[in-house]
Amino acid sequence: MSAPEGLVLEAEHQLLDGWIGEDGQTPTPELEALAAGAPRWRQWLGPLLSLTIVGGVLFKIGGVDFGRIWAMLPANPLFWLLFATAYMAQPLSEWVIFHRLWRLPGSAILPLMRKQVGNEILLGYIGEVYFYGWARRHSEFVAAPFGAIKDVTILSAMLGNLTTVVALAIGWPLLAQLPAGLHVQALSGSIGVVIVTSLAVMLFRRRLFSLPRTELWFISALHLARIVGGTLLLGAMWHMLLPAVPLSSWVMLATLRLLVSRLPLIPNKELVFAGLALFLIGRDAAAADAMALMASLFLVTHLVVGVTLGATELAETARRRASFA
């Protein structure tokens, strides 16, 4: 390990020591004191996120061509079953995990859906902040949620890195043939970031993870099944929209989409993915429409779910405040 890498890892180690208690489950007293010192804004964290999601939805909704989407919608019920499964895969898998850890009720799927929308519409990992606040407010389910949420989030990132490396091995022959796609330097740097972050997690796993090993293996298996299953579902839905293209080509394209989306140092990811699609499927306007439809469907669903859940939480907050007034 080089000196700069050692300094970075040591800094990360010291930072984690400052955040996590000796049991690995709870934040340190300093972090708890910081949270306890701001009770007024903390109680507004959930409604504020909901309001921000509604604002983000209104901002993005102007870029959606609803007429074009409506004209392309398939009538096959199987397509919509696959789409619902793909959309709910993350919140449902996380509900299974946290139900196993905390015995959450079925209604806890709603904050997990809000967590997913927050991450997709606003900013990555803002959903985890919201869900941590929700878990703290519902202490009847769990007394110390920090450790479990931390472990689930880290394992999700690690399994994402693992699937990225596997997808790279699968798609390397195609990536190498792109005339203006991935620069060797950017690709090497991206692989390096993925490997270094994964090694850092493995190096500090005793300090990072607080759950028992059996729970960590269960969570990892569920994350892997979600990632692989989501890729297969996306390929199957593309194939249903355009059966003329072989299912194997769509699944390969979905795998490469996963790869391109997760490599951190690749510029113009959409252009790179477009080049891969052109190489695999050719200049087919219908194929481009099918991919655009899927992207739009996920966006519109995020918008509907975000507005519905956000407005519901704002209304509940207003009703609670009115009852105490």
N, C-alpha and C positions, 0 to 999 in steps of 0.2 A: 504493500500500500504506500502511495506517495505521501509526502508530508502534508500538502494541502488537503488530501482526502482524509488523512488522520485528524487534522484540525477540525474539519467539518463534522466528522463522526463524533469527536469528543464534545464539540459544541452541542450537537443533538442530544448526546447522552446527558450533559449537564442540564439542558432545557427540560428533558423528560424528568429528571430528578426533581426539578423545581415544580413540576405540575402534578406528579403522581405520588400518592402516599406510599408508605412502606409495604402495605398489603397489595399494592397494584390495582386496587379496586376503586379507590376514592381519590378525589383531588386533594392536594395538600391544604393545610389550614390557611396558607396565604391566599390560594386561589378561592377557597370557600369564603374567606373574609372579604375578598374583592367582590364576589358575587353578592354576599350578604349586605355589603355596603351600598348597594344600589337597588333596593327592593322596588322602588317606584318604576324604574324603566324596565326591570325584569318582568313585571307582571304585564307589561305592554308588548313584550317581545313577540308573542304569538300573533296578537292582532296587528302589530306593525308589519310582520312578515306577510300576513294575509293581505294587508293593504298594499304592500309593495308588489305582491304577486298580481293583484288586480291591476295595478298600474302597468306592470310589465306586459300583462295580457293585452291591455288596451293599446300599448305601444306597438306590439308585434302584430296585432290583428289586422293592421292596415296593409301588411305585406302578403296577406292570404287571398288568393283568388278563389272565393267560395263557389262561384259559378262553374269554373273549370273543374274543381274538385267534385262538385255534385254530378257533373256530366260523366265523370270517369268512374264513379262509385260502382263496384260490382254488386250483383244481386245474390250471389252464391252465399248461403248461410254459413258454409264451412269457412269461407274467407273471414267473416266477422268473428267466428269462434276463435280462429287462429289469432286474429288481431287483438281480441280481448285478452287472450292468454298471454300474448307477447307484452301487451301494455301492463298487465297486472303481475307479470312475473316477478319484478323486483319487490313491490310492496308485499305481495303474498309470501315470497320466500323470506323476507325480513320478519313478517309476522310469525311465520313458523319458528324462526330462530328465537325471537324475543318471547314468544309464547312458551317455548321450551325453557327459557332462562327465567322468565318472570311470571308465567301463567297469565299473560295478557288476555283480556276478553276479545271477542270478535270485533267490537266497535273500535279497537285500537288500529284497525286497518286504515281508518280515515286519517289520523296524523301521519301514518307512513305514506299514504298517497300524497298528502300535502308536502311531506319531506321530498318525495320524488319530483313533484312539480317545482318546488323551490330550487332544487339542484339544476333542473333542466331549463327553467325559464330565467332564473336570476343568476346564480353563481354556484359553482361546484362547492359542496360541503356546507352551504348555508342551511341545507335541509337537516344535516346532522345537528347543527346548533339549535334549530327549532325543536327537533325531536328530543334533544337533551333537556331543553326547557319544559317540554310537555311531560317527560318522565319525572322530572323534579316536582312538577305540580301534582302528579298522581302518585304520591308516595305510598298509597295503599297497595300498589302493584310492586314497587321496587324502592328500596331505601337508598341505594348507591348506584345510579345508572351509568356513571362515567366510565367505569372499567369495561362494561359489556359493550357499550356503544363504540368505545375506542377499539376494542378487539375486532368487532364486526367490520368497522370501517377499514382498519389496516388489512385484514384478511381479504376484503373485497379488492383493495388496490393490489395486493400481492397476486391474487388469482387473475386479475386483469393483466398484470405483467406477464404471468406465465402463459396465458392464452395469446398475448402479443408475440412472444418468442415463438410459440408453436405456429401461429399464423404466418410469421415471417419465414419460417422454414418451409411452409407449404407454398407460400406465394412468391418466394425468391426468384424462381425461373421467370415469372411474369414481370416482376419488378425490374429485373436486370435488362429486360427487352424494351422497357419504356424509353423512347428517345430523349425526352426532356422531363422525365418524372422526378425521380429521387436522386439528388446529388449524393455521391459516396460519402462526403464529409458529414452532411446532415444525417444521413442514415446511420453512419457509424456513431455519431454523437447521440442519436436517439437510443440506439441499442445500449450504449454505455450508460446513459441515464437510467434506463430500465434495469440493467444489471446491478448498478451501484446501489440504487434505492432498495432493490430486493435483498442484496447482500447486507445492507445496513440493518434492515428489519431482522434478518436471520442472526446477525451478530448480536443485536440487543434484544433478542426474542424473550429472554428471561426477565428483562426489565420492562419490555413493552406489553407482553401479554399477561393477563391476570386470570383468565378463565382456565378451568382444567383442560388437560390435553384432549380428553374425549370430546369435550364441547368444541374445541378449536378444530378438530378433524371434522366434526359434523357440520360446522359452519362453513369450512372450506369446501366440503363436498357439495353443499347446497349452492354456494356461490358459483362453483364450476358448472354445475348442472344448469343454473340460470343463464350463464354466459353462453355455453354451448347451445342450449335449447333456444335461446333468443336468436342466435345466428341461424339455426336451422329453420325456425319459424319465419324469419324475414325472407330467407331464400324460398320457402314454400309459398309465401304470399306473393312474392314477385312472380313465381312460376304460374300461380293461378291467374294473375293479371295478364300474363303473356305466355300461354302454354307452348308457343312455337319455339321458345328458347328452352333447351334442356334444363331440368331441375339441377343437375350437377353444376352447370354454369352459374346459375343463380346462387347456389350455396357457396361456390368458390368466390363469387363476387361479394356475397355477404361477409365471408371470412376476411377478404381483403379490405372491406369497408371497416371492419373491426380493427384490423391492423393499422390502417392509415389514421383512424381517429385517435388511436392511443399513442402513436409515436410523437414525442413532445417537441422535437426540433425540426419537423418537416414543415416548410412553408407551403402556402397555397394547397391545403389538404383537399379542398373540393376539386381543384384542377387535377391533382394527382389521381383522385378517385375517378374523375371523369375519364382520364386517360386509360385507367384500368378497365373501366366499363366499355370504352370504345374498343380496346384490344380484345376483350372477351366476347362481346356481343356484336360489335360492328356498329356502323352508322344506322341505327334503327331508332326512328323518332318515337315509336310505340314503347320501346324499352326505356327511353329517357322519360317519357310520360309516366310509366309505371313506377320508376324510382322517385320521380317528383311527387306522385300521388302518395306513396308511402310516407315520405318525409312530411308532407302536408297533413296527412291523417294524424300522425303522432303529434304534430304541433297543435292542430285544432283540438285534439283530445286533451292535451295539456291545458289549453286555454279554457275549455269547458270545465274541466275538473278544478283548475285553479280558481276561476271565478266562483264556481258553486261552493267549494269548501271555504274559500276566503270570505265570501259574503256571509256564509253561515256562521263562521267564527266571529266576525265583526258583530253580527246581530246578537249572538249569544253573549258577547262581552257587554254590549249596550244593555241587554236585558238584565244581566247580573248587576250592573252598576245602578240601574234604575230600581232594582229590588232593594238595594242597600241604602238608597237615597231617602 
